[in-house]
Structure formats: C-alpha cells, structure tokens
Amino acid sequence: MMSSSAVLGNPGDDRSATDLDELTDTVTSYISFYEDMCIPTRTFLSFSNNKLWFSGKLKQLCCAKQDAFRSGDKILYNQARNTLNKEIRVAKIKYSEKLKKQFSANDPAAVWSDLKNITNYKTSAPCSVVNQQLADDLNVFYCRFEKPSLTPLTHPDLHPSQPLTPPANPLCLPPATQNILKFCEEDVFRVFKKQKTRKAPGLDGVSPACLKVCADQLAPIFTQIFKRSLVQCEVPCCFKHSIIIPVPKKPKISGLNDYRPVALMSVVMKSFERLVLAYLKDITGLHMHYILQHLDRPGNYARILFVDLSSAFNTIIPDLPQTKLMEISVPTPICQWITNFLTARQQQVRLGKLTSGSLTISTGAPQGCVLSPLLFSLYTNDCTATDPSVKLLKFADDTTVIGLISNGDESAYRQEVELLSICLLSICCLPVYMLLRLLSGAVSTTSS
C-alpha cells in the first residue's frame, strides 16, 4: 500500500524535502514508479467484426461449431449450432438489459458510446501530413501572442498595475493570509474520489485511476503540497508543464488555425484547481454579469448578436486577471498564486507519436485548464452594457448581445455593440478585421 511518509519523511527530519518543486517531483515520480511496477496490467484483444454482446463463451461455442463442421458429424454439428444460437439469444437479451439500465441511470456517455459501437459510427480523420515540422510549427503558432507587440491597447477604463510579486519570505505570512483558502484532507480526498478513470494522465505520469483508488494514501501528502503552494504563492513547475493535443476543427485542414489546442495537464493540478475554483466562485458570484430577461409585449422585438472570439484563452495577460481579482476582494496570495500558474509555463505539442520541442510561455491560459473559463470571464468583466434595454450574457469566451427593441429604435443596441467591440479590442487584442466583422454582424442580425 502506498504511504505518504515514504516520500515526505518525518516532519522533524532535516532530510525532508523543503523545496516545493523537489517535493512535488519526488512524490509524482514515486507514484508513477509505483504504477509501473506494482499495478498489474492485462492486454485484451479486440476485433473489429466482434459484436458488443459477443462474449468469451460464445467464442468457445463458435470454435466448437467449426470443429464439428470439419469432422463431418451432422448430429454433433446440429447440436453445436443449436447451442450457439441459444447462447446468442441469451447474450443479446443480457446486452439489451444493460442498455436499458444505462438509460434509466441517466448515463448518456455510456449510452452514446454503445450506440456508436452498435452502428459502427466512426468519424473520418482529416487528411493532413503529420511530421515533426508540423508539430514544431503548431507549438510556435500557439505561442504567437507572446510577442510584445500584441499587448493590450490603452483603454480609459483600464488601469494597469505593476505586476505583483510573491513576498520575500512567503513562509512568514500573517495568520490572516495563511488561512485564506481553507481545505483539509477530506476535501482533497473527495476531489480525488471524483476522478474519471478514463481520462489521460499528464506529463507527471499520475493517472486519474491511481488518484481515485489510492485517495486515502495520497490525500495527506498532496494536501501538504497544496497548502505549501498557496503559502508560497507558487505552482510547482511540473504542474505547469502541458502537452498540447491539436484537435481538428474542420474536415479539411487548410492552415494551422484549423487545429484547436487542447492542453493535457496534470490531473493532480486539475484537482487543486477545483478547490481554488470553488473558492473563487463564492467570491466572484455576486460580481459576474449573468442577465437573462424575456420580452413578450406586442410591437417589440429583439436583436441577438453571438460573439465567438478566436483563440480567446491564448490572449490572456496574467497581470490583468490579477488586478480584476483584487478589485473584487480576492486575497492577494490567491491572486499571486494564479499569476504564477499562468506565467513561465512549459508547453509542447504532440501529434501522434511525434512531440515538438518545449517552449516557455507567459501569455494565455491552457484550454484544458479548470480555471480558464472563469479567468476569461473575469478578464472581460469590464465589458458590460450601460443601457438597460441591452443585455450581455457571457460565459468564458462566448458572448451574446441581446437588444430589446421598442418602437423600432435600435440606436442603443448598435451603440452597445460598438462599445463592446472597442472593449474587446482593448482587452483581448482583437484584430481589426474581427472588429469590422463584429460591427457588420450587428447590422445584419435578423430580428425575431
């Protein structure tokens, strides 16, 4: 059984790991070694022509039928055939009952997976030449917003502040700041128990299945790592290292922008993010702009504009979310911890068996990150509607502008769309051609 004392050491022992990166790397390396050496593995053979209800017993009966056919014994062949047909009917009935249980248990993922297997539904992979050069080009392309020329423009409503740095002696913080985010081993245990075992592990090699099965043994050591990370306002380097998996957006690939960068990160870090996310939602819930109103009066209509920003998460500059978090009274250590998480991240791109070189990036948020949607919502929180007849609905990088038009007067709606475009241009480095497209979309939107 895995024990946290094997890697942490005794609290009073001077040989215990004191460096956060060293401690985290030691723990994750030990867990990865434990998985490779101690967890048994089993290989299953899967054939494309096998049905989902085709079991090992049916395979044996099928072989017996073939042997009876080769022997030329008609009586033995008829018996083997009848036995096989009966077992096939029984297997189909059992499988149908399994599907019914999945429907009644509200498990759409399992039902959809089985339906795809039953119908042999497979999506055709886009045709593209996979080579090392493409992986390197994609990695450079995803870091393109790191250039100094693409920093946000000056905006009268934005007051950029100097980057905050962690305190000189983070282990000597006042008691009020040391217990800003309170959690215990039971909280970490519950997060580990909610892991989805089918998810892929990150570069640290710690699988979600190991966290879920060994949650009792791993919760104490990772609780100490999480608390030390918050006190020092520092995220371990191995938790910030991500692998980008390019997912095609279109059936036909015409350029690098046709790949969606999905970050494969450490599942331990994602568990930590969920603890921080729950804390941030309690603080920011009253400050986010979630407005939904319905208009049902004769003579009135509405115009709706849907805004989808390209590479939105990649444009986040860490200092701005930090400033906005502090404006809504998020404690300074949490702000510094988030800024440290977003800066000096190691990034690689994986295409099949090919992996690009590593690049360091301090702009944007990983697209597979738990905190990214909330951080981007805070990032664009200044983009609000000033006219009561225009509503702005935002979630992550999706924005909807709803104009409630009365007596055919659309001036307020069009003015708010123009202000939104200017705000996005200043905050998110929105290109000019996207600004023009946004303004033209406001004009061509059909009424309802």
SULCOR-V976001 format. One record per residue. N is the residue number from 1. SS is DSSP state (alpha for helix, beta for strand, coil for the rest). D_FIRST is the distance of its C-alpha to the first C-alpha in Angstrom with 2 decimals. Layout:
n={N N}
ss={SS SS}
d_first={D_FIRST D_FIRST}
//
This chain:
n={1 2 3 4 5 6 7 8 9 10 11 12 13 14 15 16 17 18 19 20 21 22 23 24 25 26 27 28 29 30 31 32 33 34 35 36 37 38 39 40 41 42 43 44 45 46 47 48 49 50 51 52 53 54 55 56 57 58 59 60 61 62 63 64 65 66 67 68 69 70 71 72 73 74 75 76 77 78 79 80 81 82 83 84 85 86 87 88 89 90 91 92 93 94 95 96 97 98 99 100 101 102 103 104 105 106 107 108 109 110 111 112 113 114 115 116 117 118 119 120 121 122 123 124 125 126 127 128 129 130 131 132 133 134 135 136 137 138 139 140 141 142 143 144 145 146 147 148 149 150 151 152 153 154 155 156 157 158 159 160 161 162 163 164 165 166 167 168 169 170 171 172 173 174 175 176 177 178 179 180 181 182 183 184 185 186 187 188 189 190 191 192 193 194 195 196 197 198 199 200 201 202 203 204 205 206 207 208 209 210 211 212 213 214 215 216 217 218 219 220 221 222 223 224 225 226 227 228 229 230 231 232 233 234 235 236 237 238 239 240 241 242 243 244 245 246 247 248 249 250 251 252 253 254 255 256 257 258 259 260 261 262 263 264 265 266 267 268 269 270 271 272 273 274 275 276 277 278 279 280 281 282 283 284 285 286 287 288 289 290 291 292 293 294 295 296 297 298 299 300 301 302 303 304 305 306 307 308 309 310 311 312 313 314 315 316 317 318 319 320 321 322 323 324 325 326 327 328 329 330 331 332 333 334 335 336 337 338 339 340 341 342 343 344 345 346 347 348 349 350 351 352 353 354 355 356 357 358 359 360 361 362 363 364 365 366 367 368 369 370 371 372 373 374 375 376 377 378 379 380 381 382 383 384 385 386 387 388 389 390 391 392 393 394 395 396 397 398 399 400 401 402 403 404 405 406 407 408 409 410 411 412 413 414 415 416 417 418 419 420 421 422 423 424 425 426 427 428 429 430 431 432 433 434 435 436 437 438 439 440 441 442 443 444 445 446 447 448}
ss={coil coil coil coil alpha alpha alpha alpha coil coil coil coil coil coil coil coil coil coil coil alpha alpha alpha alpha alpha alpha alpha alpha alpha alpha alpha alpha alpha alpha alpha alpha alpha alpha alpha coil coil coil coil coil coil coil coil coil coil coil coil coil coil coil coil coil alpha alpha alpha alpha alpha alpha alpha alpha alpha alpha alpha alpha alpha alpha alpha alpha coil coil alpha alpha alpha alpha alpha alpha alpha alpha alpha alpha alpha alpha alpha alpha alpha alpha alpha alpha alpha alpha alpha alpha alpha alpha alpha alpha alpha alpha alpha alpha alpha coil coil coil alpha alpha alpha alpha alpha alpha alpha alpha alpha alpha alpha alpha coil coil coil coil coil coil coil coil coil coil coil coil alpha alpha alpha alpha alpha alpha alpha alpha alpha alpha alpha coil alpha alpha alpha coil alpha alpha alpha coil coil coil coil coil coil coil coil coil coil coil coil coil coil coil coil coil coil coil alpha alpha alpha coil coil alpha alpha alpha alpha coil coil coil coil coil coil alpha alpha alpha alpha alpha alpha alpha alpha alpha coil coil coil coil coil coil coil coil coil coil coil coil coil coil alpha alpha alpha alpha alpha alpha coil alpha alpha alpha alpha alpha alpha alpha alpha alpha alpha alpha alpha alpha alpha alpha alpha alpha alpha coil coil coil coil alpha alpha alpha alpha coil beta beta beta beta beta beta beta coil coil coil coil coil coil coil alpha alpha alpha beta beta beta beta beta beta coil coil alpha alpha alpha alpha alpha alpha alpha alpha alpha alpha alpha alpha alpha alpha alpha alpha alpha alpha coil coil coil coil coil coil coil coil coil coil coil coil coil coil coil coil beta beta beta beta beta beta beta beta coil coil coil coil alpha alpha alpha coil beta alpha alpha alpha alpha alpha alpha alpha alpha alpha alpha coil coil coil coil alpha alpha alpha alpha alpha alpha alpha alpha alpha alpha alpha coil coil beta beta beta beta beta beta beta coil coil beta beta coil coil coil beta beta beta coil beta coil coil coil coil coil coil coil coil alpha alpha alpha alpha alpha alpha alpha alpha coil coil coil coil coil coil coil coil coil coil beta beta beta beta beta beta coil coil beta beta beta beta beta beta beta beta beta coil coil beta coil alpha alpha alpha alpha alpha alpha alpha alpha alpha alpha alpha alpha alpha alpha alpha alpha alpha coil coil coil coil alpha alpha alpha alpha alpha alpha alpha alpha alpha alpha alpha alpha alpha coil coil beta coil}
d_first={0.00 3.80 6.44 10.04 11.69 10.81 13.21 15.44 16.35 18.17 20.75 23.58 22.80 25.37 23.13 20.94 21.63 24.73 25.76 24.44 24.59 22.93 20.04 19.58 19.97 17.42 14.71 15.71 16.13 12.68 11.33 14.08 13.33 9.71 11.45 14.22 12.61 9.62 10.89 13.90 17.21 20.42 23.94 26.50 30.22 32.26 36.04 38.31 40.63 38.02 38.31 35.41 36.24 36.45 33.76 32.94 35.26 38.07 37.60 38.07 41.14 42.52 42.26 43.97 46.74 47.30 47.50 50.01 52.07 52.25 53.31 56.32 55.80 56.79 55.75 52.25 52.03 53.14 50.60 47.75 49.01 49.36 45.88 44.44 46.45 45.29 41.62 42.24 43.77 40.88 38.34 40.43 40.64 36.87 36.40 39.12 37.43 34.21 36.31 37.98 34.71 33.72 37.13 36.93 33.42 34.77 32.40 34.83 32.36 31.46 35.15 36.38 34.00 35.23 38.83 38.61 37.36 40.09 42.84 41.46 41.79 40.95 42.00 43.84 42.42 45.03 46.76 46.10 45.94 42.42 42.58 41.31 44.34 43.62 40.06 41.48 44.33 42.08 39.97 43.21 44.58 41.67 42.24 45.98 46.02 44.95 48.65 50.49 53.36 51.26 50.58 51.70 55.40 57.00 57.26 59.15 56.45 53.71 53.39 51.04 49.57 48.33 44.66 42.55 40.49 37.58 38.76 39.25 36.79 34.25 32.25 35.43 36.12 37.95 35.94 37.43 35.97 32.52 31.69 33.38 30.41 28.40 24.93 21.91 18.18 19.20 21.38 18.79 16.42 19.42 20.26 16.89 17.12 20.57 19.65 21.54 19.39 22.53 23.18 23.07 20.90 22.83 23.44 20.23 18.40 16.00 16.49 17.14 15.03 11.83 13.13 13.96 10.94 8.45 11.41 10.18 7.89 10.60 13.66 14.18 14.36 16.41 18.57 19.58 20.31 22.35 24.29 25.05 26.24 28.61 29.91 30.72 32.05 30.27 27.96 25.73 27.48 24.64 24.67 28.44 28.44 29.26 30.29 33.41 33.76 37.52 38.24 41.90 43.97 46.87 47.50 49.59 48.37 51.28 49.64 46.54 46.77 46.17 42.44 40.26 37.59 34.21 31.60 28.09 26.07 22.53 20.89 19.36 22.99 24.22 21.97 23.44 26.86 26.60 26.23 29.26 31.14 31.03 32.40 35.10 36.23 36.98 39.15 40.82 41.42 44.87 45.88 45.24 48.24 47.50 50.99 52.01 55.52 57.54 61.23 63.39 66.99 70.06 71.14 67.84 65.39 62.31 61.36 57.73 56.43 52.93 51.69 48.87 48.20 47.32 44.32 44.15 40.66 41.56 44.42 42.60 43.49 40.82 43.46 45.04 42.04 41.34 44.94 44.87 41.66 43.31 46.46 44.66 43.13 39.60 38.43 39.04 35.47 34.29 37.25 36.50 32.85 34.02 36.66 34.20 32.04 35.16 36.47 35.71 33.46 32.75 33.71 33.87 35.21 33.74 36.15 34.58 33.45 35.50 34.31 36.82 36.86 35.30 37.57 37.25 38.50 39.24 41.00 39.75 36.49 34.09 35.00 31.41 30.73 30.12 32.63 35.34 37.35 37.65 38.47 41.22 42.61 42.93 44.29 47.19 47.58 51.02 52.32 53.70 56.83 59.74 61.95 61.11 62.16 59.47 55.79 52.85 49.60 46.70 43.11 41.47 43.95 45.93 49.07 51.71 55.16 57.07 60.73 62.51 66.06 69.09 72.69 71.71 70.90 67.97 68.61 65.74 63.26 64.41 64.37 60.76 59.74 61.47 59.77 56.36 57.04 58.07 54.98 52.67 54.73 54.25 50.56 49.03 51.33 52.82 55.18 58.85 58.96 56.23 58.23 61.33 59.43 58.14 61.67 63.14 60.54 61.68 65.20 64.46 62.08 63.64 64.29 63.15}
//
